[in-house]
Amino acid sequence: MSTFALDTNIISYLLRNDPAISARLQHENDNGNMTTVPPLVYYEVKRGLIVDDAKKRLRSFEYFCEDTSIGKMTIESYDEAARQYARLRSIGRPIGDADILIAAFCIVNGYVLVTNNTKHFEHIDGLVLVDWTE
């Protein structure tokens, strides 16, 4: 059994009723796999919907979150993020703090990150990625 952590872009596909992403999510749930929303992804999605005044999609997101766990950041996640940040910076491949924190959350919890931005995350050690848009 796997737990899939959904990145912001994947939730955006879901909120736009993308049939392929919706079908994949249903398939994974039917096969006993779990999904979660990293806490930073929850923030990114919610702030974007509020800024856009997208009331219908905001209600859809809130409804989705009622049935999907929202993860919690721990000190271990922040420590992992700090290590990843330092390593990425040392090899000349820095990325934004938000993505490092999302990745660290997944690494510490043993979750698979579902994103269509795999190239952005590819240099993070220990992160398992999958792209449901392919």
C-alpha positions as CSV (number, residue, x, y, z in Angstrom):
1,M,0.0,0.0,0.0
2,S,1.2,3.5,-0.9
3,T,0.3,6.9,0.2
4,F,0.3,9.5,-2.5
5,A,0.9,13.2,-1.6
6,L,-0.8,15.4,-4.1
7,D,1.1,18.5,-5.3
8,T,-0.6,21.8,-6.0
9,N,-0.7,21.3,-9.7
10,I,-2.4,17.9,-9.4
11,I,-5.1,19.3,-7.1
12,S,-5.6,22.1,-9.7
13,Y,-6.3,19.3,-12.3
14,L,-8.8,17.7,-9.9
15,L,-10.6,21.0,-9.3
16,R,-10.9,21.5,-13.0
17,N,-12.4,18.0,-13.3
18,D,-9.6,16.5,-15.4
19,P,-10.9,13.0,-16.2
20,A,-7.5,11.3,-16.3
21,I,-6.5,12.6,-12.9
22,S,-9.9,11.9,-11.4
23,A,-9.8,8.3,-12.8
24,R,-6.2,7.7,-11.5
25,L,-7.2,9.0,-8.0
26,Q,-10.2,6.7,-8.0
27,H,-8.1,3.8,-9.2
28,E,-5.5,4.3,-6.4
29,N,-8.2,4.5,-3.8
30,D,-10.0,1.4,-5.1
31,N,-6.7,-0.5,-4.8
32,G,-6.3,0.4,-1.2
33,N,-3.8,3.2,-1.6
34,M,-4.2,6.4,0.4
35,T,-3.9,10.1,-0.6
36,T,-2.9,13.1,1.5
37,V,-2.5,16.8,1.0
38,P,0.8,18.2,2.3
39,P,0.1,21.1,4.6
40,L,1.9,23.6,2.4
41,V,0.0,22.4,-0.7
42,Y,-3.3,23.0,1.3
43,Y,-2.1,26.6,1.9
44,E,-1.0,27.2,-1.7
45,V,-4.3,25.9,-3.2
46,K,-6.5,27.7,-0.7
47,R,-4.7,31.1,-1.0
48,G,-4.9,30.9,-4.8
49,L,-8.6,30.1,-4.8
50,I,-9.3,33.0,-2.3
51,V,-7.2,35.4,-4.4
52,D,-9.0,34.4,-7.5
53,D,-12.4,34.6,-5.7
54,A,-13.1,31.1,-7.1
55,K,-15.9,30.3,-4.7
56,K,-17.1,27.1,-6.5
57,R,-13.6,25.6,-6.8
58,L,-12.9,26.6,-3.1
59,R,-16.0,24.7,-2.0
60,S,-14.9,21.8,-4.1
61,F,-11.5,21.9,-2.5
62,E,-12.9,22.1,1.0
63,Y,-15.2,19.1,0.2
64,F,-12.2,17.1,-1.2
65,C,-10.2,17.9,2.0
66,E,-13.1,16.5,4.2
67,D,-12.4,13.1,2.7
68,T,-8.6,13.4,2.3
69,S,-6.1,13.7,5.2
70,I,-4.2,17.0,5.5
71,G,-0.7,16.2,6.7
72,K,1.2,17.7,9.5
73,M,4.7,19.1,9.5
74,T,7.0,17.8,12.1
75,I,10.4,18.9,13.4
76,E,11.8,16.0,11.4
77,S,10.3,17.4,8.2
78,Y,11.9,20.8,8.8
79,D,15.2,19.2,9.6
80,E,15.0,17.2,6.3
81,A,14.1,20.3,4.4
82,A,17.1,22.1,5.9
83,R,19.4,19.2,4.8
84,Q,17.9,19.2,1.3
85,Y,18.2,22.9,1.0
86,A,21.9,22.9,1.9
87,R,22.6,20.0,-0.4
88,L,20.8,21.5,-3.4
89,R,22.5,24.8,-2.8
90,S,25.9,23.1,-2.6
91,I,25.4,21.4,-6.0
92,G,24.1,24.6,-7.6
93,R,20.5,23.4,-7.9
94,P,18.5,25.4,-5.4
95,I,14.7,25.4,-5.6
96,G,12.1,27.3,-3.6
97,D,11.4,26.7,0.0
98,A,7.8,25.7,-0.6
99,D,8.9,22.8,-2.8
100,I,11.7,21.8,-0.5
101,L,9.2,21.6,2.4
102,I,6.7,19.6,0.4
103,A,9.4,17.2,-0.6
104,A,10.7,16.9,2.9
105,F,7.2,16.1,4.2
106,C,7.0,13.3,1.7
107,I,10.5,11.9,2.4
108,V,10.0,11.8,6.2
109,N,6.6,10.2,5.9
110,G,7.5,7.7,3.1
111,Y,5.0,9.2,0.7
112,V,5.1,9.3,-3.1
113,L,4.8,12.9,-4.4
114,V,2.3,13.2,-7.3
115,T,3.3,16.1,-9.5
116,N,3.5,17.1,-13.1
117,N,6.6,19.1,-12.2
118,T,9.0,16.1,-11.8
119,K,12.0,17.9,-13.3
120,H,11.7,20.6,-10.6
121,F,12.0,17.9,-7.9
122,E,14.4,15.5,-9.6
123,H,17.5,16.5,-7.6
124,I,16.0,15.9,-4.2
125,D,17.6,12.9,-2.6
126,G,15.2,10.2,-1.3
127,L,12.1,11.6,-2.9
128,V,9.8,9.3,-4.9
129,L,7.9,11.0,-7.7
130,V,5.1,10.0,-10.0
131,D,3.4,12.1,-12.7
132,W,-0.3,11.1,-13.2
133,T,-0.6,13.4,-16.2
134,E,1.6,11.1,-18.4
